[in-house]
Amino acid sequence: MKISKRWFATERGSIMKVTQRAVITTLSAAVVGMLWIPAASACALEPQSAPLVMQQLLPDAQNPLASATFSVLARDLSSSASSTTSPSIVGMWSFQLISQGNTTHNPSIPDGTQLTFGYTQYHSDETEIFNAAARSPAQGNFCLGVWQKTGRSTYQANHFSLNYNAATGALLGKILLIETLTLSPGGTTFSGTFVETVYDTMGNKTDHLTGQVTAQRITVDTTTP
């Protein structure tokens, strides 16, 4: 059976027309679908916006730069979320150090005795300054420290001060004060424990005290020293 060139051309044209109609129909359906998707997704995905953002930040294991960028972004998001859900120790405080567990000290110190009081400031760069009233300026009544958040409302502070002979001005050594603190839910007070260790200029321990810490936040509205 012979197939004429004219018949072949006619059949080919018909097939192309059918194919074009199928493509146009498929594209039309896709466009209609795209028009409907945003309206449906806008409401359905809104409550899950935060998880979707975190999913988009997943690092590319094959790209060290992407992994590093993800780490920075994740840390910033975590820090931001933490700062908005819980108060911070950053600020100025009026504090007391109360003796606890020093009855065998020489001389003995009864539990509940106020060892010192004063003011302390915790800075956002995790440094701290501490002004103790029980020591005179000649002895060295300031110490500098650093702090770290250890939990949702818990902190550790590490302070060092220089210890001088008030009469001669000679350096006697250094004092290390470590505090373990818990911030109140409202962020207006904190409390905890402290350990104070005194060293001579050679680094030998010469004294040791323990006790409780209490503090109240000072604000621009505070009128009682």
Secondary structure by P-SEA (a helix, b strand, c coil): ccccaaaaaaaaaaaaaaaaaaaaaaaaaaaaaaaacccccccccccaaaaaaaaaaccccccaaaaaaaaaaaaaaaaaaaaaccccccbbbbbbbbbccccccccccccccccbbbbbbbcccccbbbbbccccccccccccbbbbbcccccbbbbbbbbbbccccccccbbbbbbbbbbbccccccccccbbbbbbcccccccccccbbbbbbbbccccccc
